[in-house]
Amino acid sequence: MDEQNESTKSDCFCHGAGPRFTHKAREFDPSKTGEHFRSAAVEVLKGFRTILDTGIDYLSRSGARGTTVNVE
C-alpha cells in the first residue's frame, strides 16, 4: 500500500514546484527580468573573452621556446 501512495503523490521530480515557480515568475516585471538575464549573459561572455585573450597572449609571447641543439 505504501508503494501505491508513493506513486500517486507525484511522479514529477520537482513535486509541483515547476508550475508554482512559473506562476511566481509571471508576477515579475518581464522587462527588468529580461534585462537582468541579458546583462548576466554579457558578463559571462566577457569572462570567456578574458580567458581566451589570456590564452592567446600566453601562446603569442616571443622568446625561447626550447633549447637549441647543434647537429654535426
GROMACS elastic network, one bead per residue, 0.5 to 0.9 nm:
[ bonds ]
;  ai    aj funct       b0    kb
    1     4     6  0.52331   500
    1     5     6  0.64623   500
    1     6     6  0.87440   500
    2     5     6  0.51464   500
    2     6     6  0.61668   500
    2     7     6  0.87552   500
    3     6     6  0.50677   500
    3     7     6  0.63144   500
    3     8     6  0.87217   500
    4     7     6  0.52834   500
    4     8     6  0.62456   500
    4     9     6  0.87566   500
    5     8     6  0.52319   500
    5     9     6  0.62282   500
    6     9     6  0.55241   500
    6    10     6  0.74078   500
    6    11     6  0.85723   500
    7    10     6  0.61690   500
    7    11     6  0.62056   500
    8    11     6  0.72476   500
    9    15     6  0.82356   500
   10    13     6  0.77692   500
   10    14     6  0.86800   500
   10    15     6  0.57868   500
   10    16     6  0.78059   500
   11    14     6  0.88304   500
   11    15     6  0.74524   500
   12    15     6  0.53201   500
   12    16     6  0.70355   500
   13    16     6  0.81676   500
   14    17     6  0.52932   500
   14    18     6  0.63840   500
   15    18     6  0.79120   500
   16    19     6  0.60321   500
   16    20     6  0.68108   500
   16    21     6  0.89187   500
   17    20     6  0.51458   500
   17    21     6  0.59709   500
   17    22     6  0.85363   500
   18    21     6  0.51324   500
   18    22     6  0.61393   500
   18    23     6  0.86425   500
   19    22     6  0.50090   500
   19    23     6  0.61687   500
   19    24     6  0.86815   500
   20    23     6  0.51363   500
   20    24     6  0.62936   500
   20    25     6  0.85812   500
   21    24     6  0.51079   500
   21    25     6  0.59727   500
   21    26     6  0.86207   500
   22    25     6  0.50331   500
   22    26     6  0.62963   500
   22    27     6  0.89496   500
   23    26     6  0.53798   500
   23    27     6  0.69186   500
   24    27     6  0.53040   500
   24    28     6  0.72202   500
   25    28     6  0.55514   500
   25    29     6  0.86654   500
   25    30     6  0.85106   500
   26    29     6  0.76699   500
   26    30     6  0.74773   500
   27    30     6  0.83600   500
   28    31     6  0.87483   500
   28    32     6  0.80736   500
   28    33     6  0.70683   500
   29    32     6  0.55763   500
   29    33     6  0.62109   500
   29    34     6  0.85610   500
   30    33     6  0.50327   500
   30    34     6  0.57961   500
   30    35     6  0.82951   500
   31    34     6  0.51944   500
   31    35     6  0.60286   500
   31    36     6  0.86008   500
   32    35     6  0.50065   500
   32    36     6  0.61446   500
   32    37     6  0.87494   500
   33    36     6  0.51381   500
   33    37     6  0.63795   500
   33    38     6  0.85953   500
   34    37     6  0.52439   500
   34    38     6  0.60219   500
   34    39     6  0.85295   500
   35    38     6  0.50818   500
   35    39     6  0.61054   500
   35    40     6  0.85512   500
   36    39     6  0.51910   500
   36    40     6  0.61848   500
   36    41     6  0.86932   500
   37    41     6  0.61419   500
   37    42     6  0.86438   500
   38    41     6  0.51081   500
   38    42     6  0.63309   500
   38    43     6  0.87751   500
   39    42     6  0.50791   500
   39    43     6  0.63169   500
   39    44     6  0.87623   500
   40    43     6  0.51009   500
   40    44     6  0.63219   500
   40    45     6  0.87537   500
   41    44     6  0.50964   500
   41    45     6  0.62965   500
   41    46     6  0.86469   500
   42    45     6  0.51325   500
   42    46     6  0.61846   500
   42    47     6  0.86701   500
   43    47     6  0.62433   500
   43    48     6  0.87740   500
   44    47     6  0.50544   500
   44    48     6  0.64428   500
   44    49     6  0.87193   500
   45    48     6  0.50378   500
   45    49     6  0.61814   500
   45    50     6  0.86695   500
   46    50     6  0.62254   500
   46    51     6  0.87075   500
   47    50     6  0.51138   500
   47    51     6  0.63668   500
   47    52     6  0.87127   500
   48    51     6  0.50860   500
   48    52     6  0.61884   500
   48    53     6  0.85573   500
   49    52     6  0.50746   500
   49    53     6  0.60018   500
   49    54     6  0.85167   500
   50    53     6  0.50595   500
   50    54     6  0.61064   500
   50    55     6  0.85994   500
   51    54     6  0.52211   500
   51    55     6  0.63164   500
   51    56     6  0.87282   500
   52    55     6  0.50726   500
   52    56     6  0.61301   500
   52    57     6  0.85866   500
   53    56     6  0.50490   500
   53    57     6  0.60875   500
   53    58     6  0.85274   500
   54    57     6  0.51436   500
   54    58     6  0.61555   500
   54    59     6  0.87029   500
   55    58     6  0.50786   500
   55    59     6  0.62309   500
   55    60     6  0.85023   500
   56    59     6  0.52018   500
   56    60     6  0.59319   500
   56    61     6  0.86510   500
   57    60     6  0.50600   500
   57    61     6  0.61961   500
   58    61     6  0.56663   500
   59    62     6  0.85089   500
   62    65     6  0.81556   500
   64    67     6  0.74226   500
